[in-house]
Amino acid sequence: MTTPGTTGRVGRWLAAIGVVALGAAAGVALLAGPSTPAPGPEPGRTLYQAHCATCHGADGRGGTWRARLLWLRPGDLAAPETAALSDQYLVDVIRHGGSNFGKPGMPSFGFALGDDEIRALVAYLRALGSYR
């Protein structure tokens, strides 16, 4: 025998548990993403994983949890449009950041990476487009 109001409380608890479970499932789906790095030349591949993959994703397409969570639009580095960009343009964006190029979300890496490392990253970006 139930007391008056017990059924309502049980229903609210079940609804709350359902909302939490749904939120957890959505969180897992949101945070999941490709984690296998695309093959490519070293040391660019290792540098990419260390400095670029958190935003652009392991496959270069920009589908990371950060992008989904914060509604960022990091460039699709494996897209044909990226392949059409000059090496010098890519070097400049990596070195100086995207603010000067209309891409304000892209930080600069010139303080952390030397010229040879930036060129190695560009070589790796060229390889990403061939694995699309």
C-alpha positions in Angstrom: 0.0 0.0 0.0 1.4 3.4 -1.0 0.8 6.6 0.8 -0.6 9.6 -1.0 2.2 11.5 -2.9 4.6 8.5 -3.0 3.9 7.6 -6.6 4.6 11.2 -7.6 7.9 11.2 -5.8 9.0 7.9 -7.4 8.0 9.2 -10.8 10.1 12.4 -10.3 13.1 10.3 -9.1 12.8 8.1 -12.2 12.5 11.1 -14.4 15.6 12.6 -12.8 17.6 9.4 -13.2 16.5 9.3 -16.9 17.7 12.9 -17.4 21.1 12.1 -15.8 21.5 9.0 -17.9 20.6 10.8 -21.1 23.0 13.6 -20.2 25.8 11.1 -19.5 25.1 9.4 -22.9 25.2 12.7 -24.7 28.4 13.6 -22.9 30.1 10.4 -24.0 28.9 11.0 -27.6 30.1 14.6 -27.4 33.5 13.7 -26.1 34.1 10.7 -28.3 36.0 11.3 -31.5 38.7 9.9 -33.7 41.8 9.2 -31.6 43.9 7.3 -34.1 46.4 9.7 -35.7 46.5 9.7 -39.5 49.7 8.3 -40.9 52.3 10.8 -42.2 55.9 11.9 -42.2 57.8 12.4 -38.9 58.5 14.6 -37.0 55.4 16.5 -38.3 53.0 13.7 -37.2 54.3 13.9 -33.6 54.3 17.7 -33.6 50.8 17.7 -34.9 49.6 15.4 -32.2 51.3 17.5 -29.5 50.2 21.0 -30.7 47.3 20.7 -33.2 45.2 17.6 -32.6 43.3 18.9 -29.6 41.5 21.4 -31.8 41.8 20.0 -35.3 41.4 16.3 -34.3 43.7 13.3 -34.9 42.4 13.1 -38.5 42.7 16.9 -39.2 39.0 17.4 -39.8 38.2 19.5 -36.7 35.7 17.1 -35.1 37.1 17.2 -31.6 35.2 17.4 -28.3 36.5 20.9 -27.8 35.1 22.0 -31.2 31.7 20.4 -30.4 31.5 21.6 -26.8 32.6 25.2 -27.5 31.1 25.4 -31.0 34.5 26.2 -32.5 35.1 25.7 -36.2 38.7 24.7 -36.5 39.8 24.4 -40.1 39.4 21.0 -41.9 43.1 20.4 -42.6 42.4 17.4 -44.8 40.1 19.4 -47.1 41.0 20.1 -50.7 40.7 23.9 -49.9 43.5 23.5 -47.4 45.6 21.6 -49.9 45.2 24.5 -52.3 46.8 26.9 -49.8 50.5 27.8 -50.3 53.1 26.4 -47.9 54.1 30.0 -47.0 50.5 30.8 -46.0 50.3 27.7 -43.8 53.7 28.5 -42.3 52.6 32.1 -41.5 49.3 31.0 -39.9 51.1 28.4 -37.7 53.8 30.9 -36.8 51.7 34.0 -36.2 48.2 32.7 -35.5 45.1 33.2 -37.4 44.1 36.7 -36.2 46.0 38.3 -39.1 44.3 36.0 -41.6 40.7 36.1 -40.5 40.9 33.0 -38.3 40.8 34.4 -34.8 40.5 31.1 -33.0 43.9 29.8 -34.3 46.7 30.5 -31.8 50.2 31.3 -32.8 52.9 28.7 -32.4 56.0 30.7 -33.4 57.0 31.1 -29.8 57.0 27.3 -29.3 58.1 25.9 -32.6 61.1 26.6 -34.7 61.2 27.1 -38.5 62.1 23.4 -39.2 59.3 22.2 -36.9 56.7 24.4 -38.6 57.9 23.2 -42.0 57.5 19.6 -40.7 54.0 20.4 -39.7 53.2 21.8 -43.1 54.6 18.6 -44.7 52.3 16.5 -42.4 49.3 18.7 -43.3 50.0 17.9 -47.0 49.9 14.2 -46.1 46.6 14.6 -44.2 44.8 15.6 -47.4 45.9 12.4 -49.1 44.3 10.2 -46.4 40.8 11.7 -46.8 
